[in-house]
């Protein structure tokens, strides 16, 4: 069942279409990585999902129903968290917990602060926090109501490598142990690659691809790449002699066989046919390069 669903969602600012007819679904239990360049429309779409800005056209549905502002089942961190600068981290999360009527608020606030790596006993005012500390506190605020889903826009910003790793592990634990659905945008592709179960790629306001983690692994898996003097004949021969092998043809005329790393059977077919081989190599597509190509408007193959 979709926890978050958009249908032809559109947002215009004057003549600019920041989000252009996007239809996507974040299913229950997903860690959905939302990927795109700066200005591609990620934050704008997330704001519409959370009711922070009104769509120009289209529809948002949450938990298979219409959205409503301040839905307690969704924890949100979009851009900068709204912090009370003269209060400590504990006072900030306590203020939110009291507003939403959280039972046993003090214990819950201590737990979420500890989970994100902040000291509940610290009296340091948040106006003196580093960017990474503010990011941690923003995630604590998103978690304090024990939401069923999280919408997180660039949650790793400002975190050092240790903090990024800890935050990734926390989100994966929430997903695996408590079934929390996570809709997360990030430029840190290697972190998404370690946690996401599904992906959506947005370019110039349009969704260019949706895929599973398995699709990405397959696209980036080790492959045998072959170029000869006769593409048509080579393709026909390999399909005939090696029927179980999957193939695609790249733009440069190379035949790529995902998952195949043993070149001997292919070399034997080409040698017997007298074909001139220009290239035969095993390669692995870099995950970051793959996503960059999709963010530029390409399609996955």
C-alpha positions in Angstrom: 0.0 0.0 0.0 1.4 3.4 -0.9 2.2 5.5 2.2 2.9 8.5 0.0 1.5 8.9 -3.5 1.6 11.8 -5.9 -0.5 12.0 -9.1 0.5 14.4 -11.8 1.8 16.7 -9.1 2.8 20.1 -10.5 4.1 23.3 -9.0 4.8 26.4 -11.1 6.4 29.7 -10.1 5.5 32.2 -12.8 6.7 30.5 -16.0 8.9 28.0 -14.2 7.7 24.5 -13.7 9.6 23.4 -10.6 7.7 20.1 -10.5 6.1 18.9 -13.7 3.4 16.2 -13.6 5.2 13.9 -11.2 3.5 10.6 -10.3 5.3 8.4 -7.7 4.5 6.0 -5.0 6.4 5.4 -1.7 5.2 2.0 -0.5 4.9 0.9 3.1 8.3 -0.3 4.4 10.3 1.4 1.6 13.4 3.4 2.1 12.8 5.5 -1.0 15.9 7.4 -2.2 14.8 10.6 -4.1 17.7 11.7 -6.3 18.3 14.8 -8.4 20.5 17.8 -9.0 20.2 21.1 -7.1 17.1 22.8 -8.5 15.6 19.6 -10.0 12.5 19.9 -7.8 13.2 17.6 -4.9 12.5 20.0 -2.0 9.5 21.5 -3.7 7.9 18.1 -4.2 8.6 17.2 -0.6 7.1 20.4 0.6 3.9 19.7 -1.3 3.8 16.1 0.2 4.1 17.6 3.7 1.5 20.4 3.1 4.1 23.1 3.4 3.3 24.5 -0.1 0.2 24.2 -2.3 0.3 22.3 -5.6 -0.5 24.2 -8.8 -2.1 21.0 -10.1 -2.2 17.3 -9.3 -2.8 15.4 -6.1 -1.0 14.1 -3.0 -2.4 11.2 -1.0 -1.0 10.0 2.4 -1.8 6.6 3.8 -4.3 6.2 1.0 -6.2 9.3 2.1 -6.1 13.0 1.4 -3.2 15.0 3.0 -3.7 17.2 6.0 -1.4 19.7 7.6 0.7 18.4 10.5 -0.2 14.8 10.0 1.1 13.1 13.2 2.0 9.9 11.3 4.7 11.7 9.3 7.9 13.1 10.7 9.4 15.9 8.5 12.8 17.5 8.0 12.7 19.8 5.0 15.7 22.2 4.5 16.4 23.8 8.0 14.5 22.7 11.1 12.5 25.3 12.9 14.5 25.6 16.1 14.0 27.9 19.1 17.5 29.5 19.2 17.7 30.3 22.9 16.6 26.9 24.0 18.7 23.7 24.4 18.1 20.6 22.3 16.1 19.0 25.2 14.0 22.1 25.5 13.3 22.1 21.8 12.1 18.5 21.6 10.2 18.9 24.8 8.4 21.9 23.4 7.2 19.9 20.4 6.3 16.9 22.5 4.1 19.0 24.7 2.4 20.6 21.7 1.5 17.2 20.2 0.4 15.9 23.7 3.0 13.1 23.9 2.7 10.9 26.9 5.9 10.3 29.0 7.4 13.2 27.0 10.6 13.5 29.0 11.6 9.9 28.5 10.8 10.0 24.8 12.8 13.2 24.2 15.8 11.8 26.0 15.6 8.7 23.9 15.4 10.5 20.5 18.2 12.8 21.4 20.5 9.9 22.4 19.5 8.1 19.2 20.8 11.0 17.0 23.9 11.6 19.1 23.0 14.6 21.2 23.3 14.9 24.9 19.9 15.4 26.6 21.6 17.0 29.6 23.4 19.7 27.6 22.3 23.3 28.3 24.0 24.6 25.1 21.6 26.9 23.3 20.8 25.8 19.7 21.9 29.1 18.3 25.5 27.9 19.1 25.0 24.6 17.4 27.1 23.6 14.4 25.4 22.7 11.1 25.8 19.0 11.9 24.3 19.4 15.4 21.3 21.3 14.0 20.8 18.5 11.5 20.8 15.9 14.3 18.3 18.0 16.3 16.1 18.4 13.2 15.9 14.6 12.8 15.2 14.2 16.6 12.2 16.6 16.2 11.0 14.5 13.2 11.2 11.3 15.4 9.8 12.6 18.6 6.1 11.6 17.8 7.1 8.0 16.8 5.9 8.6 13.2 5.0 5.8 10.8 6.9 7.6 8.0 9.7 10.1 7.7 10.2 12.7 4.9 13.8 13.8 5.1 15.4 16.4 2.7 19.2 16.0 2.7 19.5 14.7 6.3 23.3 14.0 5.9 24.2 17.7 5.2 26.7 19.0 7.7 27.5 15.5 9.2 31.0 14.2 9.4 31.6 10.6 8.1 31.0 9.1 11.5 27.8 11.0 12.0 26.6 10.1 8.5 27.2 6.4 9.2 25.4 6.6 12.5 22.4 8.4 10.9 22.2 5.9 8.1 22.3 3.0 10.6 19.6 4.7 12.7 17.3 5.1 9.7 17.8 1.5 8.7 17.1 0.3 12.2 13.9 2.3 12.3 12.9 0.8 9.0 13.8 -2.8 9.8 12.7 -3.0 13.5 9.7 -0.7 13.5 8.6 -0.7 9.9 9.1 3.1 9.5 8.8 4.2 5.9 11.5 6.6 4.8 11.3 9.1 1.9 14.8 10.6 1.7 16.5 12.9 -0.7 20.3 13.1 -0.7 23.3 14.0 -2.8 25.4 11.4 -0.9 24.8 8.5 -3.4 27.1 6.0 -1.7 24.9 6.3 1.5 21.7 5.9 -0.4 23.2 2.9 -2.2 23.7 1.2 1.2 20.2 1.8 2.5 17.6 2.5 -0.2 15.2 -0.2 -1.3 13.7 1.9 -4.1 14.6 5.0 -6.0 13.0 7.9 -7.9 15.1 10.2 -10.1 14.0 13.7 -10.9 15.5 15.9 -13.6 14.2 19.4 -14.4 11.0 18.8 -12.5 10.2 15.5 -14.2 10.5 12.0 -12.9 12.9 10.2 -15.3 13.0 6.8 -13.6 11.7 4.7 -10.7 13.5 1.5 -9.9 14.3 -1.0 -7.1 17.7 -1.5 -5.5 17.9 -4.8 -7.4 17.5 -2.9 -10.7 20.4 -0.6 -9.7 22.6 -3.5 -8.7 21.8 -5.2 -12.0 22.5 -2.1 -14.1 25.9 -1.6 -12.3 26.9 -5.3 -12.0 30.1 -6.6 -13.6 29.5 -7.1 -17.3 31.3 -8.4 -20.3 31.6 -5.7 -23.0 32.3 -6.6 -26.6 32.8 -4.6 -29.8 33.4 -6.1 -33.2 33.5 -5.1 -36.9 29.9 -6.3 -37.4 27.4 -5.5 -34.6 24.4 -7.0 -36.3 26.0 -10.3 -37.0 27.7 -10.5 -33.6 24.4 -9.9 -31.8 22.6 -12.6 -33.9 25.4 -15.1 -33.2 25.5 -14.5 -29.5 21.8 -14.7 -29.1 21.8 -18.0 -31.0 24.8 -19.6 -29.4 24.3 -18.2 -25.8 20.5 -18.0 -25.4 20.6 -17.6 -21.6 22.8 -14.5 -21.7 21.2 -11.1 -21.3 22.4 -8.4 -23.6 22.1 -4.7 -24.4 23.7 -2.5 -27.0 25.3 0.8 -25.8 25.4 4.0 -27.8 28.9 3.3 -29.0 27.9 0.0 -30.6 29.3 -2.2 -27.8 27.3 -5.3 -26.7 27.1 -5.5 -22.9 26.2 -8.7 -21.1 25.3 -8.0 -17.5 26.5 -10.6 -15.0 28.8 -12.4 -17.4 32.5 -12.2 -16.5 33.8 -15.3 -18.3 34.9 -14.2 -21.7 35.8 -17.7 -23.0 32.4 -18.8 -24.4 32.0 -15.4 -26.2 35.5 -15.5 -27.5 35.0 -19.0 -28.9 31.8 -17.9 -30.8 33.5 -14.8 -32.3 36.6 -16.7 -33.2 34.7 -19.5 -35.0 32.7 -16.9 -36.9 35.9 -15.0 -38.0 34.8 -11.7 -36.6 37.3 -9.0 -35.9 37.2 -8.1 -32.2 38.0 -4.5 -31.2 37.2 -4.8 -27.5 36.5 -7.5 -25.0 36.6 -6.4 -21.4 35.0 -6.9 -18.0 33.7 -3.7 -16.5 31.6 -2.5 -13.6 29.5 0.7 -13.9 30.1 3.2 -11.1 26.8 3.7 -9.2 27.4 7.4 -8.9 28.0 7.8 -12.6 24.9 5.8 -13.3 22.7 8.1 -11.2 24.4 11.2 -12.8 23.3 9.9 -16.2 19.7 9.5 -15.0 19.7 12.9 -13.3 20.7 14.3 -16.7 17.5 12.9 -18.1 18.6 9.5 -19.3 16.8 6.3 -19.0 18.1 3.1 -17.3 18.7 0.1 -19.4 
